[in-house]
């Protein structure tokens, strides 16, 4: 994570993008380090949000265009994991995308949204709102402790 922090905003963007895909990264750690280095919180939150949303959009595109076999292999999802994510999505509807930031369930939700052909506008609104709120809360907490 130090490598990403050393790159400033670019590193945060990359970490946030990759964290929203299959790689187990924590953009929150990079964001926190950059906040503590006195970079502007507003630009950091925007950078992290844009990177993370674009990573989720990559998952959406994968679900939209790839076969289910490819999706399961790429995300290393078992049939049970995939079915659980699909059932959660169907149970809670499109508004479940607001929680795309939640670890473990977020990435599959964004893929399922693509598979189910959720309208892209709703996808972008809900995913962006949830991820933006998460980064705002994290930033507030980090800056309050400091």
C-alpha positions as CSV (number, residue, x, y, z in Angstrom):
1,X,0.0,0.0,0.0
2,X,3.0,2.3,0.5
3,X,3.7,2.2,-3.2
4,X,0.2,3.5,-4.0
5,X,0.5,6.2,-1.3
6,X,3.7,7.4,-2.8
7,X,2.0,8.0,-6.1
8,X,-0.5,10.4,-4.5
9,X,-3.8,10.9,-6.3
10,X,-2.8,8.6,-9.1
11,X,-1.9,5.8,-6.7
12,X,-5.2,6.3,-4.9
13,X,-7.1,6.1,-8.2
14,X,-5.3,2.9,-9.2
15,X,-5.8,1.4,-5.7
16,X,-9.5,2.3,-5.7
17,X,-10.1,1.0,-9.2
18,X,-8.3,-2.3,-8.5
19,X,-10.1,-2.7,-5.1
20,X,-13.4,-2.7,-6.9
21,X,-12.4,-5.6,-9.1
22,X,-11.1,-9.0,-8.1
23,X,-7.9,-7.9,-6.4
24,X,-7.9,-7.9,-2.6
25,X,-6.7,-4.3,-2.1
26,X,-7.8,-1.7,0.4
27,X,-8.2,1.7,-1.0
28,X,-9.2,2.9,2.4
29,X,-5.7,2.5,3.7
30,X,-4.3,4.5,0.8
31,X,-6.9,7.2,1.3
32,X,-6.1,7.4,5.0
33,X,-2.4,7.7,4.4
34,X,-2.9,10.5,1.9
35,X,-5.3,12.3,4.2
36,X,-2.7,12.2,6.9
37,X,-0.2,13.7,4.5
38,X,-2.3,16.8,4.3
39,X,-3.5,16.4,0.7
40,X,-6.9,18.1,0.1
41,X,-9.7,15.8,1.3
42,X,-12.2,16.8,-1.4
43,X,-9.9,15.8,-4.3
44,X,-8.9,12.6,-2.5
45,X,-12.6,11.6,-2.0
46,X,-13.4,12.4,-5.6
47,X,-10.4,10.5,-6.9
48,X,-11.2,7.5,-4.8
49,X,-14.8,7.5,-5.7
50,X,-14.2,7.8,-9.5
51,X,-11.6,5.0,-9.4
52,X,-13.8,2.7,-7.4
53,X,-16.9,3.4,-9.5
54,X,-14.9,2.7,-12.7
55,X,-13.7,-0.6,-11.2
56,X,-17.3,-1.5,-10.5
57,X,-18.3,-0.5,-14.0
58,X,-15.7,-3.0,-15.2
59,X,-17.4,-5.7,-13.2
60,X,-20.8,-4.6,-14.7
61,X,-19.3,-4.8,-18.2
62,X,-18.0,-8.2,-17.5
63,X,-21.4,-9.4,-16.3
64,X,-23.1,-7.8,-19.2
65,X,-20.9,-9.1,-22.0
66,X,-19.1,-12.2,-20.8
67,X,-20.6,-15.7,-20.3
68,X,-21.5,-16.9,-16.8
69,X,-18.6,-19.4,-17.0
70,X,-16.1,-16.6,-17.7
71,X,-17.7,-14.4,-14.9
72,X,-17.5,-17.2,-12.3
73,X,-13.9,-18.1,-13.3
74,X,-12.7,-14.4,-13.4
75,X,-14.2,-13.6,-10.0
76,X,-13.4,-17.0,-8.6
77,X,-17.0,-17.4,-7.6
78,X,-18.5,-20.8,-6.9
79,X,-22.0,-21.6,-8.1
80,X,-23.3,-21.1,-4.6
81,X,-21.6,-17.7,-4.2
82,X,-23.1,-16.6,-7.5
83,X,-26.6,-17.8,-6.6
84,X,-26.4,-16.1,-3.2
85,X,-25.4,-12.8,-4.9
86,X,-28.1,-13.2,-7.4
87,X,-30.7,-13.9,-4.7
88,X,-29.6,-10.9,-2.7
89,X,-29.9,-8.7,-5.7
90,X,-33.3,-10.0,-6.6
91,X,-34.5,-9.8,-3.0
92,X,-33.4,-6.2,-2.4
93,X,-33.8,-5.0,-6.0
94,X,-31.7,-2.4,-7.8
95,X,-31.2,-0.4,-4.6
96,X,-28.9,-3.2,-3.4
97,X,-26.3,-1.5,-5.6
98,X,-26.0,1.3,-3.0
99,X,-24.1,-1.3,-1.0
100,X,-21.7,-2.2,-3.7
101,X,-18.9,-0.8,-1.4
102,X,-19.4,-3.6,1.2
103,X,-16.5,-6.1,1.2
104,X,-17.2,-9.6,-0.1
105,X,-20.7,-8.9,-1.5
106,X,-20.1,-5.7,-3.4
107,X,-18.1,-7.1,-6.3
108,X,-20.5,-9.9,-7.1
109,X,-23.5,-7.4,-6.9
110,X,-21.9,-5.3,-9.6
111,X,-21.3,-8.3,-11.8
112,X,-24.9,-9.5,-11.2
113,X,-26.2,-6.1,-12.2
114,X,-24.5,-6.5,-15.5
115,X,-25.8,-10.1,-16.0
116,X,-29.3,-8.9,-15.2
117,X,-28.9,-5.9,-17.5
118,X,-29.7,-3.3,-14.9
119,X,-30.1,0.1,-16.5
120,X,-26.7,1.7,-16.6
121,X,-28.0,5.1,-15.3
122,X,-29.4,3.5,-12.1
123,X,-26.2,1.5,-11.7
124,X,-24.0,4.6,-11.8
125,X,-26.3,6.6,-9.5
126,X,-26.6,4.0,-6.8
127,X,-23.0,2.7,-6.9
128,X,-21.6,6.2,-7.0
129,X,-23.8,7.4,-4.1
130,X,-22.8,4.4,-1.9
131,X,-19.1,4.6,-2.6
132,X,-19.0,8.4,-2.3
133,X,-20.7,8.3,1.1
134,X,-18.3,5.6,2.3
135,X,-15.2,7.7,1.3
136,X,-16.7,10.8,2.9
137,X,-17.3,8.9,6.2
138,X,-13.8,7.4,6.2
139,X,-12.3,10.7,5.5
140,X,-14.2,12.4,8.3
141,X,-13.2,9.7,10.7
142,X,-9.5,9.8,9.8
143,X,-9.4,13.6,10.0
144,X,-11.3,13.6,13.4
145,X,-8.8,11.2,14.9
146,X,-5.8,13.1,13.6
